[in-house]
Amino acid sequence: MPDYSCVDFVLRSEIPLPELIEIGAEPGRDVVEIRRGAVAATGEGPMERDGDTAVLSLPGVARFRVEGGRSITVDIDAGCSERNLRLFLLGSALGILVHQRGLFPLHANAVVIGGVAVAFTGHSGAGKSTLAAWFSAAGHTVLTDDVCIIGLDSAGRPIVYPGLPRVKLWADAAKLHGHDVGGLERIHDDMDKYQLGLPSDPDQAPVPLAAVIRLGREGAQRGGLQRLRGRAAVQLLMTETYRPQLVSVLGRQEAHFGHCVAVAARVAVLEWTRQWGHEVFQAEVERLILQLGEAQILGVGHEL
């Protein structure tokens, strides 16, 4: 089975995963196996847990048994395409595994600016992936799109692990960046959304996290950056957790709250409201970078 670099472990998978970087054996990294096999459907609801094992049932796609952060068994439904399967395998199923491993998945992308990671989160359509594509085109390293996996280093400082080296763009955003969607792969058979591969390095180390920024559209709120502190910062992180409903099902409430508090205490948590429109997009992003620099968020300080 081929091995793929993923977060702080290696995925050894019977199912091809072209979205990830295939690597050789790497001593010192945990191996997580993905294999095909029979998985019984859940009794009620899409997910159930028994100890350190969780089963996720997605009709028309597959059933996933995720065990202790060590393995994923996949029982694929007849008629499910490989594309659709990978969307959920590398999304919800991998999200369960990450929770089980004691990491903190944020529904965000992460970009390296000035040697530190800045994570951008927000509701669907807020422009997260479009922003990641812009930063990539401008020469910045995009560590991950959609799911930002946060851990703590030996000193308790939040770090971001490299994730899937691609961004997911709606057709209009892909065209705006000069891509012919005819040459891109859809992320799902029935969605007009495409994945764009990004430059990647299998040896990319985790990067210190400096800021988490929630995206918003300028309207009733004033434009620019607003720092959140204390309870408001923790609440933002809890709200923007990837698949937050998994936290209670997996019995991770205490650990999850601890993660949110630890991140809020060590990084800048902000909201950024900006003017909307393709014609002002670049100017707004450049203004953001300037503000982050002036606030020393890309350096040692976090004061606004």
BELCORSUL-V395170 format. One record per residue. N is the residue number from 1. RES is the residue in three letters. PHI is phi in degrees with one decimal (999 if undefined). Layout:
((N:RES:PHI) (N:RES:PHI))
This chain:
((1:MET:999) (2:PRO:-70.0) (3:ASP:-107.9) (4:TYR:-129.1) (5:SER:-74.0) (6:CYS:-157.9) (7:VAL:52.6) (8:ASP:-105.2) (9:PHE:-139.7) (10:VAL:-114.4) (11:LEU:-93.2) (12:ARG:-105.1) (13:SER:-125.5) (14:GLU:-73.7) (15:ILE:-100.9) (16:PRO:-57.7) (17:LEU:-127.6) (18:PRO:-64.5) (19:GLU:-69.9) (20:LEU:-103.8) (21:ILE:-90.3) (22:GLU:-78.3) (23:ILE:-133.2) (24:GLY:-87.9) (25:ALA:-62.4) (26:GLU:-128.3) (27:PRO:-62.7) (28:GLY:96.3) (29:ARG:-107.3) (30:ASP:-61.7) (31:VAL:-108.5) (32:VAL:-108.7) (33:GLU:-95.0) (34:ILE:-114.2) (35:ARG:-136.6) (36:ARG:-85.0) (37:GLY:176.6) (38:ALA:-77.5) (39:VAL:-133.7) (40:ALA:-69.7) (41:ALA:-67.4) (42:THR:-70.9) (43:GLY:-72.3) (44:GLU:-129.7) (45:GLY:80.2) (46:PRO:-78.3) (47:MET:-145.9) (48:GLU:-144.2) (49:ARG:-129.8) (50:ASP:-133.6) (51:GLY:64.9) (52:ASP:-96.4) (53:THR:-115.7) (54:ALA:-123.7) (55:VAL:-119.5) (56:LEU:-112.4) (57:SER:-110.5) (58:LEU:-123.1) (59:PRO:-54.5) (60:GLY:85.1) (61:VAL:-119.5) (62:ALA:-173.8) (63:ARG:-114.7) (64:PHE:-118.9) (65:ARG:-105.3) (66:VAL:-110.8) (67:GLU:-117.7) (68:GLY:56.7) (69:GLY:70.6) (70:ARG:-114.9) (71:SER:-158.0) (72:ILE:-131.4) (73:THR:-102.9) (74:VAL:-118.3) (75:ASP:-114.0) (76:ILE:-84.5) (77:ASP:-73.0) (78:ALA:-61.0) (79:GLY:91.2) (80:CYS:-77.1) (81:SER:-76.1) (82:GLU:-60.9) (83:ARG:-61.6) (84:ASN:-64.5) (85:LEU:-60.6) (86:ARG:-65.2) (87:LEU:-58.2) (88:PHE:-86.8) (89:LEU:-64.3) (90:LEU:-89.0) (91:GLY:-111.6) (92:SER:-61.9) (93:ALA:-65.1) (94:LEU:-66.7) (95:GLY:-61.4) (96:ILE:-61.5) (97:LEU:-61.1) (98:VAL:-63.4) (99:HIS:-58.3) (100:GLN:-62.1) (101:ARG:-83.2) (102:GLY:81.5) (103:LEU:-100.8) (104:PHE:-116.5) (105:PRO:-89.4) (106:LEU:-105.5) (107:HIS:-78.3) (108:ALA:-161.3) (109:ASN:-101.8) (110:ALA:-143.2) (111:VAL:-122.7) (112:VAL:-89.7) (113:ILE:-130.4) (114:GLY:61.9) (115:GLY:85.0) (116:VAL:-127.4) (117:ALA:-93.0) (118:VAL:-121.1) (119:ALA:-99.4) (120:PHE:-114.3) (121:THR:-125.6) (122:GLY:148.5) (123:HIS:-66.8) (124:SER:-59.1) (125:GLY:93.6) (126:ALA:-74.7) (127:GLY:103.6) (128:LYS:-60.4) (129:SER:-71.4) (130:THR:-61.5) (131:LEU:-64.5) (132:ALA:-61.9) (133:ALA:-63.5) (134:TRP:-63.3) (135:PHE:-63.1) (136:SER:-63.2) (137:ALA:-63.5) (138:ALA:-84.5) (139:GLY:97.7) (140:HIS:-86.3) (141:THR:-78.2) (142:VAL:-97.4) (143:LEU:-71.9) (144:THR:-164.8) (145:ASP:-125.0) (146:ASP:80.2) (147:VAL:-125.1) (148:CYS:-104.5) (149:ILE:-93.8) (150:ILE:-111.1) (151:GLY:-125.9) (152:LEU:-121.4) (153:ASP:-79.9) (154:SER:-63.7) (155:ALA:-97.5) (156:GLY:81.7) (157:ARG:-89.6) (158:PRO:-65.0) (159:ILE:-131.7) (160:VAL:-112.1) (161:TYR:-88.7) (162:PRO:-63.8) (163:GLY:-116.8) (164:LEU:-71.3) (165:PRO:-81.7) (166:ARG:-161.1) (167:VAL:-119.0) (168:LYS:-107.7) (169:LEU:-124.4) (170:TRP:-67.3) (171:ALA:-55.6) (172:ASP:-65.5) (173:ALA:-69.8) (174:ALA:-62.4) (175:LYS:-65.0) (176:LEU:-60.3) (177:HIS:-87.5) (178:GLY:83.7) (179:HIS:-102.4) (180:ASP:-85.2) (181:VAL:-63.2) (182:GLY:-64.1) (183:GLY:-99.6) (184:LEU:-110.8) (185:GLU:-92.9) (186:ARG:-65.4) (187:ILE:-82.6) (188:HIS:-150.6) (189:ASP:-56.5) (190:ASP:-109.2) (191:MET:-120.4) (192:ASP:-88.0) (193:LYS:-128.9) (194:TYR:-128.0) (195:GLN:-106.9) (196:LEU:-115.7) (197:GLY:-67.5) (198:LEU:-118.9) (199:PRO:-56.2) (200:SER:-142.1) (201:ASP:-134.4) (202:PRO:-63.7) (203:ASP:-98.6) (204:GLN:-60.2) (205:ALA:-85.2) (206:PRO:-61.4) (207:VAL:-120.0) (208:PRO:-57.8) (209:LEU:-88.6) (210:ALA:-103.6) (211:ALA:-156.2) (212:VAL:-119.0) (213:ILE:-123.2) (214:ARG:-90.0) (215:LEU:-85.1) (216:GLY:-146.1) (217:ARG:-104.2) (218:GLU:-62.4) (219:GLY:-165.5) (220:ALA:-66.9) (221:GLN:-83.9) (222:ARG:-70.4) (223:GLY:-75.4) (224:GLY:101.4) (225:LEU:-100.6) (226:GLN:-131.3) (227:ARG:-81.9) (228:LEU:-105.7) (229:ARG:-133.2) (230:GLY:57.1) (231:ARG:-60.1) (232:ALA:-63.6) (233:ALA:-67.0) (234:VAL:-63.3) (235:GLN:-63.0) (236:LEU:-60.0) (237:LEU:-64.6) (238:MET:-67.1) (239:THR:-66.3) (240:GLU:-91.6) (241:THR:-60.5) (242:TYR:-70.4) (243:ARG:49.9) (244:PRO:-60.6) (245:GLN:-64.8) (246:LEU:-70.0) (247:VAL:-58.1) (248:SER:-72.7) (249:VAL:-61.4) (250:LEU:-85.7) (251:GLY:69.2) (252:ARG:-106.6) (253:GLN:-58.5) (254:GLU:-65.5) (255:ALA:-64.3) (256:HIS:-65.1) (257:PHE:-61.5) (258:GLY:-61.6) (259:HIS:-61.2) (260:CYS:-62.7) (261:VAL:-65.4) (262:ALA:-63.8) (263:VAL:-68.5) (264:ALA:-61.6) (265:ALA:-77.8) (266:ARG:-116.1) (267:VAL:-129.2) (268:ALA:-78.9) (269:VAL:-111.1) (270:LEU:-136.0) (271:GLU:-116.6) (272:TRP:-122.8) (273:THR:-105.5) (274:ARG:-137.5) (275:GLN:-66.7) (276:TRP:-104.6) (277:GLY:134.6) (278:HIS:-61.2) (279:GLU:-70.9) (280:VAL:-112.4) (281:PHE:-58.2) (282:GLN:-62.3) (283:ALA:-61.8) (284:GLU:-67.6) (285:VAL:-67.9) (286:GLU:-63.3) (287:ARG:-66.8) (288:LEU:-60.7) (289:ILE:-60.0) (290:LEU:-61.6) (291:GLN:-63.6) (292:LEU:-63.0) (293:GLY:-66.7) (294:GLU:-64.0) (295:ALA:-82.0) (296:GLN:62.6) (297:ILE:-72.6) (298:LEU:-87.9) (299:GLY:-120.2) (300:VAL:-97.1) (301:GLY:-105.4) (302:HIS:-126.6) (303:GLU:-81.3) (304:LEU:-105.0))
